[in-house]
Amino acid sequence: MGILTGDMKRVIRQQRIGFVATVCPDGTPNLSPKGTAAVWDDDHLVFADLASPGTMANLRANPALKLNLVDLFSRKGYRFKGTALIIEPVQDKELFDEIRRAFETGSRGLHQVQLASSACAFVLVNVERALPLVSPAYVSGKTEGETREDWARYWALVHEDRMEELAVGE
């Protein structure tokens, strides 16, 4: 049995933005948004290198990373710690093409990514540890339903550019 649970896979498949943390050569952290994070199998995640030269350079020097994916409405998600394997066509054309096709067609349960054909590389993440990520919003005793309603209202107001309607202190 793999490390990724059914709920982890659900969250990953539903979310369209996550953040990958890598280590810079000087030891400082680098945080990069990723809109292509996906489940590859029960122990691996994958994302495309579309425009991340800093992240890729960091992973070449040190393959350790963390990937956080959070549902913006429930304020719950997961943090994944692992080791990256960079998949480029010059090293493993067969796997590179398989991943690219999966992103282009939505096969293997991946969400389709129109830019997948322009990916320079893919990063296959061997997940070594996965932990839940839960917002402090729940400390007050709010239910998940209440939290979802609050954040759905918030994002609707943001979308409509009506932020002045939010009460001070919410």
ABEGO torsion letter per residue (X at the ends): XBABBAAAAAAAAABABBBBBBBBAAGBBBBBBBAABBBABAABBBBBBABBAAAAAAAAABABBBBBBBBAAAGBBBBBBBBBBBBBAAABAAAAAAAAAAAAAGBGGBBBBAAAAABABBBBBBBABBBBBBBAAAAAGBBAAAAAAAAAAAAAAAAAGAAAABBBGX
